[in-house]
Amino acid sequence: MLAGCATTSLSPAPVEQRTVEEQVRAPAAEETRGLQVYALRNPAVVELRDSAAEAEARGDLDRAALLLERALRIESRDPELLQDMAEIRLAQGNWSQAESYARRSFDTGPRVGEICQRNWRTIALAMEREARFDEASEARQRLNNCQVEPPPRF
């Protein structure tokens, strides 16, 4: 009877309730006021990445993952491809792989700007899903390091 009076824990909303777009991509895109770094693109990788995005939009996450794996065979250290794969794994509910891909993306990426924010948001969400709330909180704090203002121009 007393169990009904117990307070509920304030755990984060599950990934299923809000899409990866709402939790990872959109917030990072909104905070793009600082320095941004983008890599040069191989045309084959661009085509595979675009096809993966189309497959994801249709809800075919397995196809999107397959296309990204092909792109990663061409550019295995591309931080945007690694982050795209992390987000697909997050949407599929594969938390450990999502975190792993996001960390690899951060390690090979620019460590500033939108991609950096997407990395840490993905890592935090994956940790939250695994009930690693303290680590997730630390990951969310690292988001602040992603905002670097460009040097003034004269």
Phi, psi and omega in degrees: 000322180288340180300330179292339180271349183295146178280148178272147178286150181265073178274154182296156178294139181293156180300328182296331182283328177232137185288162175302324179301315182287327186266336185241302188287310184298313179298322180293321180293327180290334184255047183261026183290337185272196181296135178236140179232128180233143180274158172289149187246137170282130182303324179294322179292320178299316180296315179296320180294318177297318178296322177295320178296321178295317179297319178296318179298327177281351181090007180269078184292328178295317178295319179299316179297319179299315180294321177292325176298320177297316179297322179291336174292331179277313182234080188290342182247018180285115185296327179289320176296317179298320179290321176301317179294322178300319181290325176295314179297324177297315179295329179280350180086015178264084190296316184294319177291323178301313179296317181298312179297319180295321178294318177298321178298315179297317182297327182260352186269187186283344180063017173216160172082198187299316183297321177298317179295319178297321178303305186288329175293319178295314179300315181297315179297317179298318179294320178298319180295333178267012179061034176256066191292324179295316179294322178297321178297318177297320178297318178296327178293331180290345177303325181299329180288346181281342181270105178236122179286137178294154180295149179294145178253141180249000000 
